[in-house]
Amino acid sequence: MSRITLSPNARTVTTSLSKDVGKIVDQISKDLFTAVKNKTPVASGRAKRNWRLKKSSKNRYSISNKVPYASRLDGGYSTQAPKGMTRPSLREVATKYRR
């Protein structure tokens, strides 16, 4: 009788899983940043140029726009983006990663 026992090292598995999660978070953040930027209405281009993606910790990103009227645009003020930018972008990225 032959027996093979595999016992993965918990630290190795945890490290590997953490790296995989980090890669997924990176990609989702970049996809969301790109989607929001692409959905930003353009008159002068100032709002579109001012989107920033910042990695604040290991698996944490922030996407921001410091243009004073960005929240107004996101509320649907522009006829170019009547549904805003963030909600449609979140739906788009969520749909992509559900597949």
N, C-alpha and C positions, 0 to 999 in steps of 0.2 A: 504494500500500500504506500502510496506517495501522497504527501500533503504539502501544500504551499500556503503559507499564511502571509498576507500583506497587511502591514500596519503602518499607515502613513504617519509621518511625523506631523503633529498638530501645528507646530510652528511653521513648517514648510507650507502646509495647506493654507494656514491663515495668511501668511505673507503673499502667497500666490493669489489668493482670493482678493486681498486688499489691493494688489496691483491691478487686477482685472477690473475691480470696481472703480478704481482711480481712472483707468483708461476710459471707461464708459462715461463717468462723470465729466471728464475732459471733453469727450466728443459731443455729449448732449449740450454742454455749455456753449461750445463753439457753434453747434447747429442752431441753438436758440439765438445766440448773438447775431449770426448771419441772417436768420429769418426776421428778427426785429429790425435790423438795419435795412434789409430789402423792402420791408413793408412801410418804412418811414416815408411819409409824403415829402415831396421836394418842391419848394418854391425857390429858395436860394441855395439849398443843400446844407445849410448850417446844422439843422437837427440831425440829419443823416450822418454828417461828419463827426458829430460829437458823441456817438455811442462809444462806450468803453467797456471792455471785458477785463476784469481783474481777479486774479487768483488770490483769495485772502487766507486760505489755509489748505491743508492737504487735499480735501475733497470739497472745497467750498469756493464758489465763484460769485462775483457780483457783476451785474450788467447795469450800467447807469448812463444817464444822459443829463448833463447839467444845464442844458439850454432851458431858460425860464418857461418856455411855452411847450416843453415836451409832454408834460402831463395833460395839457389841453389837447394836443394832437392825439395822445393816446386815448382820450375820452371821446374821440370821433369828430373833433372840430373840423377837420379837413375833409373835403369831398373826395380826395384821393384815397383816404383811408377812413371811411365812415365808421368802421368797427374798431378803430384804433390799430395798434401794432402788437401789443404784448399778448392779448388773449388769442387772436388768430395765430400768432407765432407759437404759443404754448400748445394749442390744439394741433397744429401742423407737426411739431416735434413729437408730441405724445403719440400721434397716429403713426409716425415713422417708427418709433421704438416699440410700439405694441406688436408690430408684425413679427 
